[in-house]
Amino acid sequence: MPPKPHLSFNSTKLSISEEFKSICGFSCFPRKTNYLVGYVERRDFLFSHLAGVYFSNPEAFKKLKIRIKGWLKEEKSEAVFALAGYIYYLSDDFRKSKFYFLKTIALNPDNLDNWIDLAFALRHNGEYEISRGILFNYDYIEYYYKYLKLGGCKYPKIKRMVAEVIKRVS
């Protein structure tokens, strides 16, 4: 007699956004670029929504923290990297949050939200001057990052670039 086929309650795989919604109860909206010329402090409100989950539903947040590892294997997008950065930031793992925010910048250096996220992760890592340099010199930082073609490079080069901008702007 042939073996019975394995039965699964979840025969159709959920997308990351569907799975996210099933855990959190709200949609993970597509990430929109917050251009410097838009004069908007923040366009992406996922972090504030995740902070709400972190405080009001710790079990859901734990599920997100577990699932982000799988989602990172499935998709290498700005949205998933930002989600990972936020999850690790809220979990006080600022080293990992910095790592993922650097990835968001490599994919979309035009997004001011990515730079703000990185700056706050750096601040919590004790890198106050670099954090401050980014927060108060977005325009120069973004310009030189692209001009010097630093996309995908290691953090020490970005750090040197920010330090140089701070010196020249001060």
Secondary structure, 3 states (H helix, E strand, C coil): CCCCCCCCCCCCCCCHHHHHHHHHCCCCCCCCCCCHHHCCCCCCCHHHHHHHHHHHCHHHHHHHHHHHHHHHHHCCCHHHHHHHHHHHHHCCCHHHHHHHHHHHHHHCCCCHHHHHHHHHHHHHCCCHHHHHHHHCCHHHHHHHHHHCCCCCCCHHHHHHHHHHHHHHHC
